[in-house]
Amino acid sequence: MPSDARAFTAVIRATAETMPGAAMDVAGLTVAERAIKQWARLPDARVLVLSDGAVPLPAVAPPNVHVERVRDADALDDIMRRPDVAPAVPADVLAADLVDPAGRPRTGGSPIVVMDEASRRSAEDAIFAELLRGDLGLVARWLNKPVSFRITRSLLCRLPVTPNQVTVGAGLIGLVGCALIATGRYAAVVAGFALAHVQSVLDGCDGELARVRFQQSAIGEWLDTLTDDALNLALCAALGLALRTPARGGPAAGPLLAAAAAGMLLFYNVVAYRELRRQGEGGEVLKVRWWFARGKDMKALAGRARSGPAAFLYNLGRRDVFVLVWLVLAIADQLGLVLIFALLVAAASFVVAAGQVVGRVRAR
């Protein structure tokens, strides 16, 4: 018996009868490793893995996972009668060839038994279907996600890369795009906005990879947020430099207006980061509870506002939407309209942030 005598949260049976499903790869993890990780992530969880050596297990298990060797069915029965194991019986005794698509045990989902290639693909399909959350906008759901899912599923899940590395790589692509936009040459500007859109698509891959591999982290959230926000500022700066070229047809004050848009976005970012720290919501700005939302965050509002003016305005301000619209306008050689769109997004963000600051001051 392990030194910690507290009852186990779950018992995972990784024995020969769970093969070959337990050893199959589903979205970057073996089925057995997926079962272990999703149970180990529960608050105060203790997971017992019963292994006869037939199923490959992770080289390094989470600290709250205890692996115990069993020789035969009699040894397995003896272990199941122990006082530290019995409380987990029968509800949470699991075979290592089961996949919970939601990755959230005890939520009433229907696990999928993986036995062959067909069931493996069905389990992987179900895992990625879970990523289509309700707050996705039209561009993300119907354009970006079909592409990013294919990249994540067919490429990234097969490579030894981390979500944070994907974030940084996508950010570098976005920076190259900004450099091209800053030249002001038509072909370079279009290519630059195309790279900005590519970065927007890849921006979904890091989160997808983190979720399907259970690699979410506070650092990853902040890195994703800071990268996107820095690229938004860089896009405004690049737009201002491009508008210095008379052939681009923007207003004479274009560079100053682009700088103003960047300044308003920077103010919004600073306020949003302070609110994230105050509200204890990690690094995802969508979780901030703004003054106008009456205690709700943007994810909750997006889930409720499916149609109408509120949904339209919310979607216009989504990063994936305005980057795509800017690309279309750049192809039409309408950088002046890109500037107007950027100013509208920045001004709306500034008003939201200013209202939050005023509300905080009045509340003192």
C-alpha positions, 0 to 999 in steps of 0.5 A: 500500500502506498504511504498516503493512505487516503482513498484513491479517486480512480483506479485505472486498469492498464492490463493485457486485456485492454490492449491494443486500444490502450496503446493506440495514439489519440490526438497526441497521447496514448489512450492509457496516458490520456486516461491517466492525465485527465483523472490526475488533473481533478482537484485533490485527485489520487489515481492508482494505475494497475499494470501488468507491464503489457500497456506502455505507460508514461515515463514520468507520471504526475505526482498524484499517480501511483503505479502498482504492478499486478501479476494475475487476476487474483492479485488484482482482486486482492488490491481491489479489496484494500481500504484505500481502493475500495471507496473507488469501487465500482464507479471509478474503476476504469479500463485503460482503453477508454477515452472521455472526449470531453477530458472532464471525468464525472461530467456525465459524458460517454466514454468511447472504447478504443479497440481498432483504427475505426474506434480510434478515429471516432474517439479523435473526432469526438475530442476535436468536436469538443473544442468547438465551444459556444463562444466561437464566432463565424470566422473562427467556426467556419473558416479558421477552425477547420484549417487549424484542426487539420494542422493540429490533428495531422501535424502538431499532435505528431510532433514533439512541440509544445503549445508555447512553441506554437504560440511563439512560432505563429507570433514570428510569422505575424511579425514578418507580416507586419514588416512586409506591411510597413514597406507600403508596397502593394504586393508586400502589404497584401502578403503581410496581411495574409501572414497576419491571417495565417498567424490568426489561424495558427493562434488557434492551434496552440490552444487546441494542442494544449487542450487535447494533450492536457498541457494548459498552463497559466504561462501559456495563457499569458503568452498567447494573450501578450503575443496577440496584443503585441501583434495588434500594436505592431499591425497598427504601427505597420499600417501607419508606416504603410500609409506614409506611401502616397500611392496607398491612398490613405489620409495625410494624417494616416500615420498619426491616426494609426499611432492613436489607434495603437495608443488606445489599444495599449491603454485597453491592454493595460487595464485588461491585464490589471483586471485579470490580476484583480479578478484572479482570472489567469491570462485570458482577457475574455474572462474579464468581467467588464463594467457594462456586462453586469458581472459577466465575462465576454465568453458568457455574453458571447454565448447569449448574444447569438444574433442581433446588434450586440452579436454583430458588434462583438464579432466585428471586434474579434481578432480573427474577424478584423484580421480577415477583413483587413486582408480583404481590404488590403487586396482591394488596396483600401488601406484607408478603410483598414485604418478606419476599421482599426480606429473603430476597434481601438476606440471601442476598446478604449471606451470599455477600458475607460469605463472600467477605470472610472467604475473602479474609482467611483467604487472606492 
